[in-house]
Amino acid sequence: MKARRDVYQAIADPTRRAIINLISAEPHNVNAIAEKFDVSRQAISLHVKILIDCGLITITQRGRDRFCEAQLDQLSEVSAWVDQYRKHWESKLDTLESYLEKLKKQRYGKQKK
């Protein structure tokens, strides 16, 4: 059995991010997805396969059409990973803001004298 790709691999490509965005609003079949992009249907099929392997898309059969539906629960892993860095940078920016405020007060105090 082939190892499942991880979600980071899926979101690393801008076309795959755009596909996720497109089908998160409503399911689309592969032809409808391919019409939205300036690449071949074969390339879109490959992107869809990667998204399926990552667990971000499922395929549902409706009559003769196969629809891609978003399964975005996997993105919570990415959100948690990004959140730790967001907190880190917010802390750094808060420190910078305090430092700049201190400099501003020092400068303002010198101008008053």
MOHU-V614660 format. One record per pair of residues at least 24 apart in sequence whose C-alpha atoms are under 8 Angstrom apart, sorted by sequence separation. I is the first residue (numbers start at 1). GAP is how many residues later the second one is. D is the distance in Angstrom with one decimal. If there is no record, write none. Layout:
{{I:GAP:D} {I:GAP:D}}
This chain:
{{16:31:6.1} {15:32:7.7} {16:32:7.6} {16:35:7.3} {20:36:7.8} {29:36:6.6} {30:36:7.4} {29:37:5.6} {30:37:6.9} {29:38:4.2} {30:38:7.1} {28:39:5.2} {29:39:5.7} {10:40:6.6} {27:40:5.9} {28:40:5.4} {10:41:5.8} {27:41:5.4} {28:41:7.1} {27:42:4.7} {26:43:7.3} {27:43:7.2} {10:44:6.6} {5:45:7.4} {9:45:7.8} {23:45:7.0} {24:45:7.2} {23:46:6.1} {24:46:5.3} {7:47:5.3} {23:47:5.9} {5:48:5.7} {6:48:5.3} {7:48:7.5} {4:49:5.7} {5:49:5.0} {7:49:7.5} {4:50:6.3} {20:50:6.6} {7:67:6.7} {7:68:7.0} {8:70:7.2} {7:71:7.6}}
